[in-house]
Amino acid sequence: WVEDLVPTSPASSLHPNAKGEQAMAEAVLRLLR
């Protein structure tokens, strides 16, 4: 869900990657429903 110290995608080190962002968005949407 987060990038390693050396990112493998266009994200900063130790920040959420696309899968992490998607999972967090889905969790928030579940709570809002």
All heavy atoms as TSV, in Angstrom:
chain	resi	resn	atom	element	x	y	z
A	1	TRP	N	N	0.796	-1.201	0.000
A	1	TRP	CA	C	0.000	0.000	0.000
A	1	TRP	C	C	0.830	1.253	0.000
A	1	TRP	O	O	0.342	2.322	-0.322
A	1	TRP	CB	C	-0.894	0.015	1.211
A	1	TRP	CG	C	-2.098	-0.856	1.127
A	1	TRP	CD1	C	-2.286	-1.990	0.380
A	1	TRP	CD2	C	-3.300	-0.654	1.822
A	1	TRP	NE1	N	-3.518	-2.493	0.582
A	1	TRP	CE2	C	-4.180	-1.685	1.483
A	1	TRP	CE3	C	-3.721	0.304	2.708
A	1	TRP	CZ2	C	-5.465	-1.780	2.008
A	1	TRP	CZ3	C	-4.995	0.200	3.231
A	1	TRP	CH2	C	-5.850	-0.823	2.875
A	2	VAL	N	N	2.078	1.153	0.419
A	2	VAL	CA	C	2.954	2.319	0.417
A	2	VAL	C	C	4.222	1.993	-0.357
A	2	VAL	O	O	4.590	0.837	-0.505
A	2	VAL	CB	C	3.325	2.786	1.846
A	2	VAL	CG1	C	2.109	3.250	2.608
A	2	VAL	CG2	C	4.038	1.710	2.607
A	3	GLU	N	N	4.856	3.035	-0.825
A	3	GLU	CA	C	6.104	2.870	-1.560
A	3	GLU	C	C	7.255	2.578	-0.603
A	3	GLU	O	O	7.257	3.026	0.540
A	3	GLU	CB	C	6.411	4.132	-2.358
A	3	GLU	CG	C	5.487	4.341	-3.515
A	3	GLU	CD	C	5.559	3.241	-4.547
A	3	GLU	OE1	O	6.671	2.794	-4.905
A	3	GLU	OE2	O	4.490	2.822	-5.013
A	4	ASP	N	N	8.220	1.821	-1.076
A	4	ASP	CA	C	9.434	1.565	-0.305
A	4	ASP	C	C	10.281	2.833	-0.235
A	4	ASP	O	O	9.915	3.866	-0.791
A	4	ASP	CB	C	10.247	0.453	-0.964
A	4	ASP	CG	C	9.544	-0.896	-0.851
A	4	ASP	OD1	O	8.846	-1.121	0.140
A	4	ASP	OD2	O	9.721	-1.708	-1.785
A	5	LEU	N	N	11.405	2.721	0.429
A	5	LEU	CA	C	12.317	3.871	0.495
A	5	LEU	C	C	12.754	4.294	-0.896
A	5	LEU	O	O	12.974	5.475	-1.151
A	5	LEU	CB	C	13.537	3.532	1.350
A	5	LEU	CG	C	13.272	3.466	2.844
A	5	LEU	CD1	C	14.519	2.981	3.581
A	5	LEU	CD2	C	12.846	4.810	3.382
A	6	VAL	N	N	12.881	3.337	-1.803
A	6	VAL	CA	C	13.162	3.638	-3.210
A	6	VAL	C	C	11.879	3.327	-3.974
A	6	VAL	O	O	11.563	2.167	-4.228
A	6	VAL	CB	C	14.335	2.785	-3.743
A	6	VAL	CG1	C	14.583	3.078	-5.213
A	6	VAL	CG2	C	15.591	3.025	-2.911
A	7	PRO	N	N	11.082	4.350	-4.309
A	7	PRO	CA	C	9.783	4.137	-4.952
A	7	PRO	C	C	9.897	3.401	-6.283
A	7	PRO	O	O	10.858	3.579	-7.021
A	7	PRO	CB	C	9.251	5.554	-5.173
A	7	PRO	CG	C	10.026	6.426	-4.260
A	7	PRO	CD	C	11.357	5.762	-4.099
A	8	THR	N	N	8.905	2.570	-6.572
A	8	THR	CA	C	8.850	1.861	-7.852
A	8	THR	C	C	7.774	2.440	-8.766
A	8	THR	O	O	7.564	1.947	-9.859
A	8	THR	CB	C	8.572	0.365	-7.626
A	8	THR	OG1	O	7.357	0.233	-6.898
A	8	THR	CG2	C	9.708	-0.295	-6.845
A	9	SER	N	N	7.074	3.450	-8.306
A	9	SER	CA	C	6.067	4.132	-9.114
A	9	SER	C	C	6.174	5.625	-8.837
A	9	SER	O	O	6.930	6.027	-7.960
A	9	SER	CB	C	4.668	3.610	-8.769
A	9	SER	OG	O	4.294	3.995	-7.475
A	10	PRO	N	N	5.415	6.448	-9.572
A	10	PRO	CA	C	5.514	7.898	-9.341
A	10	PRO	C	C	4.873	8.340	-8.022
A	10	PRO	O	O	3.835	8.972	-8.003
A	10	PRO	CB	C	4.822	8.507	-10.555
A	10	PRO	CG	C	3.957	7.441	-11.096
A	10	PRO	CD	C	4.551	6.131	-10.679
A	11	ALA	N	N	5.464	7.932	-6.925
A	11	ALA	CA	C	5.007	8.330	-5.586
A	11	ALA	C	C	6.238	8.566	-4.733
A	11	ALA	O	O	7.314	8.078	-5.034
A	11	ALA	CB	C	4.134	7.245	-4.977
A	12	SER	N	N	6.086	9.302	-3.677
A	12	SER	CA	C	7.209	9.573	-2.781
A	12	SER	C	C	7.462	8.378	-1.871
A	12	SER	O	O	6.569	7.575	-1.615
A	12	SER	CB	C	6.910	10.800	-1.923
A	12	SER	OG	O	6.754	11.935	-2.729
A	13	SER	N	N	8.652	8.292	-1.347
A	13	SER	CA	C	9.005	7.211	-0.430
A	13	SER	C	C	8.063	7.175	0.756
A	13	SER	O	O	7.718	8.209	1.328
A	13	SER	CB	C	10.422	7.404	0.092
A	13	SER	OG	O	11.337	7.391	-0.969
A	14	LEU	N	N	7.635	5.992	1.117
A	14	LEU	CA	C	6.788	5.720	2.281
A	14	LEU	C	C	5.432	6.424	2.246
A	14	LEU	O	O	4.766	6.559	3.264
A	14	LEU	CB	C	7.528	6.041	3.586
A	14	LEU	CG	C	8.852	5.292	3.763
A	14	LEU	CD1	C	9.547	5.750	5.023
A	14	LEU	CD2	C	8.648	3.790	3.777
A	15	HIS	N	N	5.001	6.851	1.083
A	15	HIS	CA	C	3.676	7.445	0.924
A	15	HIS	C	C	2.784	6.442	0.209
A	15	HIS	O	O	3.269	5.571	-0.493
A	15	HIS	CB	C	3.757	8.743	0.110
A	15	HIS	CG	C	4.244	9.889	0.921
A	15	HIS	ND1	N	3.439	10.941	1.271
A	15	HIS	CD2	C	5.446	10.146	1.481
A	15	HIS	CE1	C	4.133	11.797	1.997
A	15	HIS	NE2	N	5.356	11.323	2.137
A	16	PRO	N	N	1.465	6.554	0.363
A	16	PRO	CA	C	0.558	5.613	-0.288
A	16	PRO	C	C	0.743	5.603	-1.803
A	16	PRO	O	O	0.918	6.646	-2.420
A	16	PRO	CB	C	-0.834	6.140	0.069
A	16	PRO	CG	C	-0.634	6.931	1.317
A	16	PRO	CD	C	0.735	7.523	1.189
A	17	ASN	N	N	0.708	4.404	-2.376
A	17	ASN	CA	C	0.738	4.288	-3.830
A	17	ASN	C	C	-0.706	4.197	-4.316
A	17	ASN	O	O	-1.645	4.398	-3.533
A	17	ASN	CB	C	1.575	3.079	-4.255
A	17	ASN	CG	C	1.094	1.771	-3.660
A	17	ASN	OD1	O	-0.055	1.620	-3.292
A	17	ASN	ND2	N	1.996	0.812	-3.555
A	18	ALA	N	N	-0.907	3.908	-5.577
A	18	ALA	CA	C	-2.264	3.887	-6.137
A	18	ALA	C	C	-3.142	2.862	-5.430
A	18	ALA	O	O	-4.315	3.132	-5.139
A	18	ALA	CB	C	-2.208	3.600	-7.632
A	19	LYS	N	N	-2.610	1.683	-5.116
A	19	LYS	CA	C	-3.409	0.667	-4.424
A	19	LYS	C	C	-3.781	1.133	-3.021
A	19	LYS	O	O	-4.893	0.903	-2.560
A	19	LYS	CB	C	-2.643	-0.648	-4.347
A	19	LYS	CG	C	-2.552	-1.368	-5.666
A	19	LYS	CD	C	-1.824	-2.685	-5.510
A	19	LYS	CE	C	-1.717	-3.398	-6.835
A	19	LYS	NZ	N	-1.008	-4.675	-6.703
A	20	GLY	N	N	-2.865	1.788	-2.351
A	20	GLY	CA	C	-3.147	2.300	-1.011
A	20	GLY	C	C	-4.195	3.387	-1.026
A	20	GLY	O	O	-5.093	3.416	-0.184
A	21	GLU	N	N	-4.084	4.291	-1.982
A	21	GLU	CA	C	-5.075	5.367	-2.107
A	21	GLU	C	C	-6.462	4.793	-2.400
A	21	GLU	O	O	-7.461	5.231	-1.831
A	21	GLU	CB	C	-4.678	6.352	-3.217
A	21	GLU	CG	C	-3.447	7.158	-2.904
A	21	GLU	CD	C	-3.693	8.260	-1.884
A	21	GLU	OE1	O	-4.856	8.559	-1.565
A	21	GLU	OE2	O	-2.692	8.832	-1.416
A	22	GLN	N	N	-6.524	3.799	-3.288
A	22	GLN	CA	C	-7.802	3.180	-3.633
A	22	GLN	C	C	-8.414	2.490	-2.416
A	22	GLN	O	O	-9.603	2.627	-2.149
A	22	GLN	CB	C	-7.612	2.170	-4.765
A	22	GLN	CG	C	-8.901	1.518	-5.219
A	22	GLN	CD	C	-9.859	2.478	-5.872
A	22	GLN	OE1	O	-9.449	3.362	-6.625
A	22	GLN	NE2	N	-11.131	2.331	-5.589
A	23	ALA	N	N	-7.610	1.772	-1.669
A	23	ALA	CA	C	-8.113	1.071	-0.484
A	23	ALA	C	C	-8.625	2.054	0.559
A	23	ALA	O	O	-9.673	1.816	1.182
A	23	ALA	CB	C	-7.015	0.196	0.097
A	24	MET	N	N	-7.914	3.160	0.759
A	24	MET	CA	C	-8.372	4.161	1.732
A	24	MET	C	C	-9.676	4.801	1.267
A	24	MET	O	O	-10.594	5.017	2.071
A	24	MET	CB	C	-7.300	5.221	1.952
A	24	MET	CG	C	-6.132	4.710	2.757
A	24	MET	SD	S	-4.965	5.994	3.193
A	24	MET	CE	C	-4.005	6.094	1.691
A	25	ALA	N	N	-9.794	5.085	-0.016
A	25	ALA	CA	C	-11.024	5.684	-0.541
A	25	ALA	C	C	-12.204	4.732	-0.353
A	25	ALA	O	O	-13.292	5.158	0.047
A	25	ALA	CB	C	-10.847	6.029	-2.017
A	26	GLU	N	N	-11.992	3.448	-0.630
A	26	GLU	CA	C	-13.068	2.475	-0.456
A	26	GLU	C	C	-13.482	2.371	1.011
A	26	GLU	O	O	-14.667	2.247	1.317
A	26	GLU	CB	C	-12.640	1.118	-1.003
A	26	GLU	CG	C	-12.533	1.125	-2.521
A	26	GLU	CD	C	-11.896	-0.129	-3.080
A	26	GLU	OE1	O	-11.550	-1.053	-2.299
A	26	GLU	OE2	O	-11.742	-0.188	-4.313
A	27	ALA	N	N	-12.531	2.422	1.928
A	27	ALA	CA	C	-12.841	2.357	3.360
A	27	ALA	C	C	-13.667	3.558	3.782
A	27	ALA	O	O	-14.644	3.422	4.525
A	27	ALA	CB	C	-11.555	2.268	4.167
A	28	VAL	N	N	-13.301	4.742	3.314
A	28	VAL	CA	C	-14.060	5.955	3.652
A	28	VAL	C	C	-15.464	5.876	3.083
A	28	VAL	O	O	-16.442	6.182	3.769
A	28	VAL	CB	C	-13.321	7.215	3.139
A	28	VAL	CG1	C	-14.210	8.444	3.238
A	28	VAL	CG2	C	-12.034	7.426	3.906
A	29	LEU	N	N	-15.587	5.428	1.845
A	29	LEU	CA	C	-16.917	5.327	1.238
A	29	LEU	C	C	-17.796	4.323	1.984
A	29	LEU	O	O	-18.997	4.567	2.156
A	29	LEU	CB	C	-16.799	4.936	-0.234
A	29	LEU	CG	C	-16.253	6.023	-1.140
A	29	LEU	CD1	C	-16.029	5.477	-2.551
A	29	LEU	CD2	C	-17.191	7.215	-1.182
A	30	ARG	N	N	-17.224	3.222	2.442
A	30	ARG	CA	C	-18.005	2.245	3.233
A	30	ARG	C	C	-18.526	2.890	4.506
A	30	ARG	O	O	-19.683	2.670	4.901
A	30	ARG	CB	C	-17.130	1.043	3.590
A	30	ARG	CG	C	-17.091	-0.024	2.524
A	30	ARG	CD	C	-16.519	-1.336	3.049
A	30	ARG	NE	N	-15.204	-1.199	3.659
A	30	ARG	CZ	C	-14.051	-1.297	3.007
A	30	ARG	NH1	N	-14.045	-1.521	1.711
A	30	ARG	NH2	N	-12.912	-1.165	3.650
A	31	LEU	N	N	-17.701	3.689	5.156
A	31	LEU	CA	C	-18.133	4.348	6.398
A	31	LEU	C	C	-19.199	5.409	6.155
A	31	LEU	O	O	-20.046	5.651	7.009
A	31	LEU	CB	C	-16.929	4.983	7.098
A	31	LEU	CG	C	-15.930	4.004	7.703
A	31	LEU	CD1	C	-14.693	4.758	8.174
A	31	LEU	CD2	C	-16.562	3.233	8.826
A	32	LEU	N	N	-19.158	6.052	5.012
A	32	LEU	CA	C	-20.114	7.117	4.710
A	32	LEU	C	C	-21.472	6.581	4.268
A	32	LEU	O	O	-22.449	7.314	4.303
A	32	LEU	CB	C	-19.543	8.047	3.635
A	32	LEU	CG	C	-18.334	8.857	4.050
A	32	LEU	CD1	C	-17.794	9.648	2.871
A	32	LEU	CD2	C	-18.665	9.785	5.211
A	33	ARG	N	N	-21.512	5.348	3.872
A	33	ARG	CA	C	-22.791	4.799	3.375
A	33	ARG	C	C	-23.691	4.409	4.470
A	33	ARG	O	O	-23.802	4.189	5.461
A	33	ARG	CB	C	-22.533	3.578	2.488
A	33	ARG	CG	C	-21.902	4.000	1.188
A	33	ARG	CD	C	-21.779	2.832	0.245
A	33	ARG	NE	N	-21.016	3.308	-0.905
A	33	ARG	CZ	C	-20.096	2.602	-1.532
A	33	ARG	NH1	N	-19.820	1.388	-1.147
A	33	ARG	NH2	N	-19.458	3.090	-2.548
